[in-house]
Amino acid sequence: MKNTLTIVGLGPGDERYLTLGAIEVLKRGDIVITRTMEHGAIPYLKEQGIVFESLDKFYNIKKDFDQVYESMVEYVIERLEQGNVVLALPGDPMVGERLSRELLREVDRRQLCIEIVPGIGRSNWVLSKVKISAMDGLKIIAAPALVHYYIDTRLPTVITDIWSPIVAAETKLKLLRFYPPDLEVYLIDDSVDYISIGLYELDRQDVYDHTTCLYIPSLSMYEVDSYDFKYLEEIVALLRSKDGCPWDREQTHQSLKKCLIEETYEVLDAIDKKDVDKLIEELGDVLFQVVFHAQIGKEHGQFDIYDVMSGVCKKMIHRHPHIFGDAVVDGQEEVIKNWENIKKEEKGLTTYTQVLQDIPSNLPALMRAYKVQKKAALVGFDWDKVDDTFKKLEEEICELKEVYLTDDIDRITDELGDVLFATVNVARFLKIEPELALTSTIEKFINRFKYIEDNADISIEDMSLEEMDKLWNSAKELFPKG
């Protein structure tokens, strides 16, 4: 017969918060372990003749909390092999307690037999202290586990385990990313009902121990200092509502195409200018477009932003089997090959012609040509070396020269297209994106032209080509790059 691990909640403070069920289980336990002796109920339980061993030692001998809890789990399971174990944890073991979570994860893998005796949770204790009802929901987070994506300013929040000034300081810095520094919050421990402080004062108090908790009220979108993704959803939905903006209400997927293209190019411009603040702004504009399209899809019952996010997450997991699965790859080229094969399978593409046709036709022509050539090269339809691409470019230029004096505009157009396509081949072998190269040259041209106009003694319309060319050569020295 397997031994049983019974996890018992000790409540948030002294013996007043112990349940009769917890006392009964602790008294009859063969092996009784407490995560920490730093708990207000321990002296009372000792008086009842209960003998404890503690896991406090693991906090001192391990470098980080992951190692601490891994060692605690292993130790508890070792003791379980020797007999029935009662594990006493602060608060309610099922709320904000990492050790019980880690042990429950081992239930199936190790075929453990676990029973839970609930206790009064620290969140209940905090709410009773500040006399606030959690009818509209409550977020409960242990301070050491606090990360930015756990924070939700829409919900009242209880943060537990603020046991030292260092933990308080780390917690404050994380919270200030989203909350205003002068926000009134409540700090609670077992010695007082609560004290009201500004959030910025969280790490400036006199006493911190294992019972110290923080209560943070919920905020509206007009009160927060930083916004998360959910707020963006709400803002877009409001703009599209009957009480929202007339322009936003009338937009469609089709009407927004131009906006998305423009915003994307503004991101590229910010990258080229190495302007981080501008990049943040422009990426936000692109994100707004994504959420806008998702809101339109939601209103038509087609899809919402969670379908979009779920789709891209599934795609990334499926297309990276060497990260999320068992596949083994040797270098970047094999990753790309696997990606293309998986992509073909996902889209039901059975021929390489379909692969080429799958490249969007409304991409900028240079970019589309580059992608078409790359796809064709995957099956060996490619030049052997860059010298071959130069020869092909020269050949196409000669053919263009042969027809440019004719009146056959169709042939001239066709040969000019061949020259551009051959130029893209050269760029591809040189590992240069032709779209970006041409964009840089356009900027270079504008800068040089501006120099001519700024430095001309007469109106540029009255200048001769020779006069402009002289200034152009000076500009080339000043602006060798775009």
C-alpha positions in Angstrom: 0.0 0.0 0.0 1.3 3.4 -1.0 2.1 6.0 1.7 -0.1 9.2 1.6 1.1 12.8 1.5 -1.4 15.1 3.2 -0.8 18.8 2.6 -2.3 20.9 5.3 -3.0 24.7 5.3 -1.9 26.5 8.5 -3.7 29.7 7.7 -2.2 33.1 7.4 -1.1 33.8 11.0 -1.3 32.5 14.5 -3.4 29.7 16.0 -6.6 31.7 15.6 -6.6 30.9 11.9 -6.1 27.2 12.2 -8.9 24.9 11.3 -10.0 22.0 13.4 -9.3 19.7 10.5 -5.8 20.9 10.2 -5.1 20.4 13.9 -6.5 16.9 13.8 -4.4 15.8 10.8 -1.2 17.3 12.2 -1.7 15.6 15.6 -2.0 12.1 14.0 0.8 12.6 11.4 3.7 10.1 11.5 6.2 12.4 9.8 5.2 16.1 10.0 7.1 18.6 7.8 6.6 22.3 7.7 8.0 24.4 4.8 9.1 27.0 7.4 9.2 27.4 11.1 8.6 31.1 10.6 4.9 30.8 11.0 2.7 32.2 13.8 0.9 28.9 14.4 4.1 26.8 15.0 4.5 27.7 18.8 0.9 26.6 19.5 1.2 23.4 17.6 4.4 22.6 19.5 2.5 23.1 22.7 0.1 20.4 21.4 3.0 18.0 21.3 3.4 18.0 17.5 7.0 17.4 16.4 8.1 19.1 13.2 11.0 19.0 10.9 11.5 22.0 8.7 12.5 22.7 5.1 14.1 26.1 6.0 17.6 24.8 5.4 17.0 24.6 1.7 16.6 28.4 1.5 20.2 28.7 2.6 22.0 26.0 0.6 20.4 26.7 -2.8 21.2 29.5 -5.2 17.7 30.3 -6.5 14.1 29.5 -5.9 13.9 27.0 -8.7 16.6 24.9 -7.0 15.0 25.5 -3.6 11.7 24.1 -4.5 13.2 21.3 -6.6 15.2 20.2 -3.6 12.1 20.5 -1.3 10.1 18.3 -3.6 12.8 15.6 -3.7 13.2 15.7 0.1 9.4 15.3 0.7 9.2 12.4 -1.7 12.2 10.7 0.0 10.4 11.0 3.3 7.2 9.7 1.8 9.0 6.5 1.0 9.5 6.0 4.8 5.9 6.6 5.8 2.8 8.8 5.7 3.8 12.4 5.6 1.9 15.5 6.7 3.2 18.7 5.0 2.2 22.0 6.6 2.2 25.1 4.5 1.3 28.7 5.2 -2.2 29.9 4.2 -4.2 27.7 1.9 -1.9 25.1 0.1 -3.9 25.6 -3.1 -3.6 29.4 -3.3 -0.3 31.0 -4.0 1.8 28.2 -2.6 4.5 27.0 -5.0 5.5 23.8 -3.1 2.1 22.3 -3.3 1.9 23.1 -7.0 5.3 21.4 -7.7 4.2 18.4 -5.7 0.9 18.1 -7.5 2.8 18.1 -10.8 4.6 14.9 -9.7 1.3 13.1 -8.9 1.0 11.2 -12.2 4.7 10.9 -13.0 5.5 9.4 -9.6 2.1 7.9 -8.9 1.8 9.8 -5.6 -1.2 9.6 -3.3 -2.0 13.2 -2.1 -4.7 14.6 0.1 -5.4 18.3 0.7 -6.6 19.9 3.9 -7.4 23.5 3.0 -6.7 26.4 5.3 -7.7 30.0 5.5 -5.8 31.7 2.6 -3.8 34.8 3.0 -5.9 36.5 0.4 -9.0 35.9 2.6 -7.1 37.2 5.5 -6.0 40.4 3.6 -9.6 41.1 2.4 -10.9 40.8 5.9 -8.3 43.1 7.2 -9.0 45.9 4.6 -12.7 45.1 4.7 -13.1 44.8 0.9 -15.2 42.3 -0.9 -13.8 40.5 -4.0 -17.1 40.2 -5.8 -15.6 41.3 -9.1 -12.6 39.1 -9.0 -9.2 39.0 -7.3 -5.6 38.4 -8.5 -3.3 36.6 -6.0 0.5 36.5 -6.6 3.4 35.5 -4.5 6.0 38.2 -4.6 9.0 36.0 -5.6 6.9 34.7 -8.6 5.8 38.2 -9.7 6.5 38.8 -13.4 5.0 41.6 -15.6 2.6 39.4 -17.5 0.9 38.3 -14.2 -0.1 41.9 -13.4 -3.6 43.0 -14.3 -4.5 46.5 -13.1 -8.2 45.8 -13.8 -8.4 43.4 -10.9 -7.7 44.1 -7.2 -4.5 42.2 -6.4 -3.0 40.6 -3.3 0.7 40.0 -3.3 2.0 37.7 -0.6 5.4 36.7 0.8 6.9 40.1 1.0 9.2 38.9 3.8 12.2 41.3 3.4 13.1 44.8 2.3 14.9 43.3 -0.7 11.7 41.5 -1.8 9.7 44.6 -1.2 12.1 46.7 -3.4 12.0 44.2 -6.2 8.2 44.0 -6.0 7.9 47.8 -6.1 10.0 48.1 -9.2 7.9 45.6 -11.0 4.6 47.2 -10.0 5.8 50.7 -10.9 5.9 49.6 -14.6 2.1 49.6 -14.5 0.9 51.5 -11.4 1.4 55.2 -10.5 4.0 55.7 -7.7 1.6 57.6 -5.5 -1.2 55.0 -5.7 -2.6 54.3 -2.2 -2.0 50.6 -1.3 -2.4 48.6 1.9 0.4 46.8 3.6 -0.7 44.0 6.0 1.0 41.7 8.4 0.1 39.8 11.5 1.0 42.6 13.9 -1.4 45.3 12.5 -4.7 45.4 10.7 -3.1 47.4 7.8 -1.3 50.6 7.0 -2.1 52.8 4.0 1.0 53.9 2.0 1.9 55.2 -1.4 3.3 52.4 -3.7 6.6 54.2 -3.8 7.0 53.7 -0.1 6.6 49.9 -0.2 10.3 49.1 0.6 10.6 51.9 3.2 8.7 50.3 6.1 10.1 49.0 9.4 8.9 45.4 9.5 8.7 42.6 6.9 8.1 39.0 7.7 6.5 35.9 6.2 3.0 37.3 6.9 3.5 40.6 5.0 1.1 41.1 2.2 0.1 43.9 -0.1 -3.4 44.9 -1.3 -3.6 46.9 -4.6 -7.0 48.3 -5.7 -8.2 47.9 -9.3 -7.7 50.8 -11.7 -9.5 52.1 -14.7 -7.7 52.7 -18.0 -7.5 56.4 -17.1 -5.6 55.8 -13.9 -2.8 53.4 -15.0 0.8 54.5 -15.9 1.3 51.7 -18.4 -1.1 49.7 -20.6 -1.2 46.1 -21.5 -2.6 44.3 -24.5 -6.0 43.9 -23.1 -6.4 47.7 -22.8 -5.5 48.0 -26.5 -8.3 45.6 -27.3 -10.7 47.6 -25.2 -9.7 50.9 -26.8 -10.2 49.5 -30.4 -13.5 48.0 -29.4 -14.6 51.4 -28.0 -13.5 53.3 -31.1 -15.6 50.8 -33.2 -18.7 51.0 -31.0 -21.8 53.1 -31.7 -20.4 55.6 -29.1 -17.0 55.6 -30.7 -15.3 57.4 -33.6 -17.2 57.9 -36.9 -14.1 57.3 -39.0 -13.0 54.1 -37.1 -16.6 52.7 -37.3 -16.6 52.9 -41.1 -13.3 51.2 -41.8 -13.1 47.7 -43.4 -10.3 45.2 -44.0 -10.1 46.6 -47.6 -10.0 50.3 -46.6 -7.3 49.6 -44.0 -4.9 48.0 -46.5 -3.2 51.3 -47.3 -2.8 52.1 -43.6 -1.1 48.8 -42.8 1.4 49.3 -45.7 2.2 52.9 -44.6 2.7 51.9 -41.0 4.9 49.0 -42.0 7.2 51.3 -44.0 7.3 53.8 -41.2 8.7 51.0 -39.0 11.4 50.3 -41.6 12.2 54.0 -41.7 12.6 54.1 -37.9 14.9 51.1 -38.1 17.0 52.7 -40.8 17.3 55.9 -38.8 18.2 53.9 -35.6 15.5 55.9 -33.8 14.4 53.7 -30.9 11.6 56.0 -29.7 10.3 56.3 -33.2 10.5 52.5 -33.6 8.4 52.0 -30.4 5.8 54.4 -31.7 5.6 52.9 -35.2 5.5 49.2 -33.9 2.6 50.4 -31.8 0.9 51.7 -34.9 1.4 48.3 -36.7 0.1 46.5 -33.6 -3.0 48.8 -33.6 -3.7 47.8 -37.2 -3.5 44.1 -36.3 -6.0 44.6 -33.4 -8.2 46.8 -35.6 -8.5 44.0 -38.2 -9.2 41.5 -35.4 -12.0 43.7 -34.0 -13.6 43.9 -37.5 -13.3 40.1 -37.7 -14.9 39.7 -34.3 -17.8 42.0 -35.2 -18.6 39.9 -38.3 -18.3 36.6 -36.3 -15.3 35.5 -38.3 -12.4 35.6 -35.8 -10.9 37.6 -33.0 -7.5 38.6 -31.7 -7.2 35.3 -29.7 -7.6 33.3 -33.0 -4.8 35.4 -34.4 -2.5 34.9 -31.5 -3.4 31.2 -31.2 -2.8 30.7 -34.9 0.7 32.3 -34.8 1.7 30.4 -31.6 0.6 27.1 -33.1 2.5 27.9 -36.3 5.7 28.8 -34.5 5.6 25.6 -32.4 4.8 23.4 -35.4 7.5 25.0 -37.6 10.2 24.8 -34.9 10.3 21.0 -34.1 13.9 21.4 -33.2 12.9 23.6 -30.3 9.4 22.3 -29.3 9.8 18.7 -30.5 12.4 16.0 -31.0 13.9 17.1 -34.4 17.6 17.6 -34.6 19.0 20.2 -37.1 22.5 21.1 -38.1 22.7 24.8 -38.8 20.6 27.5 -40.3 20.2 26.0 -43.7 18.6 22.9 -42.4 16.2 25.0 -40.2 15.1 26.9 -43.4 14.7 23.6 -45.3 12.5 22.1 -42.6 10.5 25.4 -42.3 9.7 25.3 -46.1 8.7 21.6 -46.0 6.4 22.1 -43.0 4.9 25.2 -44.6 4.2 23.2 -47.8 2.5 20.5 -45.7 0.4 23.1 -43.8 -0.8 24.8 -46.9 -1.4 21.6 -48.9 1.1 22.7 -51.6 2.1 19.6 -53.6 4.2 21.3 -56.4 6.9 23.9 -56.4 4.9 26.0 -58.8 2.3 26.3 -56.1 5.0 27.3 -53.7 6.0 30.2 -56.0 2.3 31.1 -56.6 1.8 31.3 -52.9 4.1 34.3 -52.6 1.8 37.3 -52.3 1.4 39.1 -55.7 1.0 42.5 -54.0 4.5 42.5 -52.5 6.8 45.1 -53.9 8.2 43.7 -57.1 11.8 43.6 -56.1 10.9 41.8 -52.9 8.7 39.4 -54.6 11.3 38.6 -57.2 13.8 37.9 -54.4 11.5 35.5 -52.7 10.6 33.7 -55.9 14.2 33.2 -56.7 15.0 31.9 -53.2 12.2 29.4 -53.4 13.3 28.2 -56.8 16.9 27.8 -55.6 15.7 25.4 -52.9 15.2 22.8 -55.6 18.5 23.5 -57.3 17.1 25.9 -60.0 19.9 28.5 -59.5 23.2 29.7 -60.8 26.4 28.1 -59.4 28.2 31.3 -58.5 27.8 35.1 -58.5 29.9 35.5 -61.7 27.1 33.6 -63.6 24.6 36.2 -62.3 26.7 39.1 -63.6 27.0 37.4 -67.0 23.2 37.0 -67.1 22.7 40.6 -66.2 25.1 41.7 -68.9 23.2 39.5 -71.4 19.8 41.0 -70.4 21.2 44.6 -70.7 22.4 43.8 -74.2 19.0 42.5 -75.2 17.4 45.7 -73.8 19.8 47.8 -75.8 18.8 45.9 -79.0 15.1 46.7 -78.6 15.1 50.2 -76.9 15.2 52.0 -80.3 12.2 50.2 -81.6 8.6 51.2 -81.1 7.7 47.9 -79.6 6.8 49.0 -76.0 5.8 45.5 -75.0 9.2 44.1 -75.9 11.0 47.0 -74.3 8.9 46.4 -71.1 9.6 42.7 -71.2 13.4 43.2 -71.6 13.5 45.9 -68.9 11.8 43.4 -66.6 14.4 40.8 -67.4 17.2 43.3 -66.5 15.5 44.0 -63.1 15.0 40.3 -62.4 18.6 39.5 -63.3 19.7 42.4 -61.0 17.8 40.8 -58.2 19.7 37.6 -58.8 22.9 39.4 -58.4 21.6 41.0 -55.1 20.5 37.6 -53.8 24.0 36.0 -54.4 25.5 39.0 -52.7 23.0 38.5 -49.8 21.6 42.0 -50.2 17.9 42.8 -50.1 17.3 44.7 -53.4 14.3 46.5 -52.0 16.3 47.9 -49.2 19.3 48.7 -51.4 17.1 50.7 -53.8 15.4 52.5 -50.9 18.9 53.5 -49.6 19.9 54.7 -53.1 16.7 56.8 -53.3 17.6 58.5 -50.0 21.1 59.1 -51.2 19.8 60.7 -54.4 17.5 63.0 -52.4 20.3 64.1 -50.0 22.6 64.8 -53.0 19.9 66.7 -54.8 19.2 68.8 -51.7 22.9 69.7 -51.6 22.7 71.0 -55.2 19.7 73.1 -54.4 21.0 74.4 -51.1 24.4 75.4 -52.6 23.3 76.8 -56.0 24.0 80.5 -56.5 21.0 80.8 -58.8 17.6 79.1 -59.0 18.0 75.4 -59.8 15.6 75.8 -62.8 18.1 78.2 -64.3 21.2 76.0 -63.8 22.9 74.1 -66.6 23.5 70.4 -66.4 27.2 71.0 -66.1 26.7 73.4 -63.1 24.4 70.8 -61.4 26.9 68.0 -62.2 29.7 69.9 -60.5 27.7 70.3 -57.3 26.6 66.7 -57.6 30.2 65.5 -57.5 30.8 67.5 -54.4 27.7 66.0 -52.9 29.0 62.5 -53.7 31.9 63.1 -51.4 29.7 64.4 -48.6 27.0 61.7 -49.0 28.8 58.5 -50.1 25.9 56.5 -48.6 22.2 57.0 -48.3 
